[in-house]
Amino acid sequence: QVELVESGGGLVQSGGSLRLSCKASGFAFSEYSMRWFREAPGKERELVGGITSTGDNTHYADSMKGRCTISRDNAKNTVYLQLNGLKPEDTAIYFCNVVWRSQVYWGQGTQVTVSS
């Protein structure tokens, strides 16, 4: 079955960086676009950005433009989210997501906490 496992979160000071990973299995990873979302305490889950199946194109939420980069390694079935210039308001659980056969799948998320 489809499984997404995020990792790489942690506690970081304001201005710091983190690289999150999402390891996928159970589907033909190289054929599907992938997306990253985040959910802050008391807020709705929101899109961070996405990447096409080949990695040729990416898109980002306005709030994250210039501060994050999404990439993927199809040989490793892994998508990455590089976060830079982190701010306390970036504190959230970060999830990766795929739509496979019309079903939406989520990982369990990885916590990012940014201290001021």
Secondary structure as GFF3:
##gff-version 3
##sequence-region A 1 116
A	DSSP	beta_strand	3	7	.	.	.	ID=ss1
A	DSSP	beta_strand	10	13	.	.	.	ID=ss2
A	DSSP	beta_strand	18	25	.	.	.	ID=ss3
A	DSSP	three_ten_helix	29	31	.	.	.	ID=ss4
A	DSSP	beta_strand	34	39	.	.	.	ID=ss5
A	DSSP	beta_strand	46	51	.	.	.	ID=ss6
A	DSSP	beta_strand	58	60	.	.	.	ID=ss7
A	DSSP	beta_strand	68	73	.	.	.	ID=ss8
A	DSSP	beta_strand	78	83	.	.	.	ID=ss9
A	DSSP	three_ten_helix	88	90	.	.	.	ID=ss10
A	DSSP	beta_strand	92	100	.	.	.	ID=ss11
A	DSSP	beta_strand	103	106	.	.	.	ID=ss12
A	DSSP	beta_strand	110	115	.	.	.	ID=ss13
###
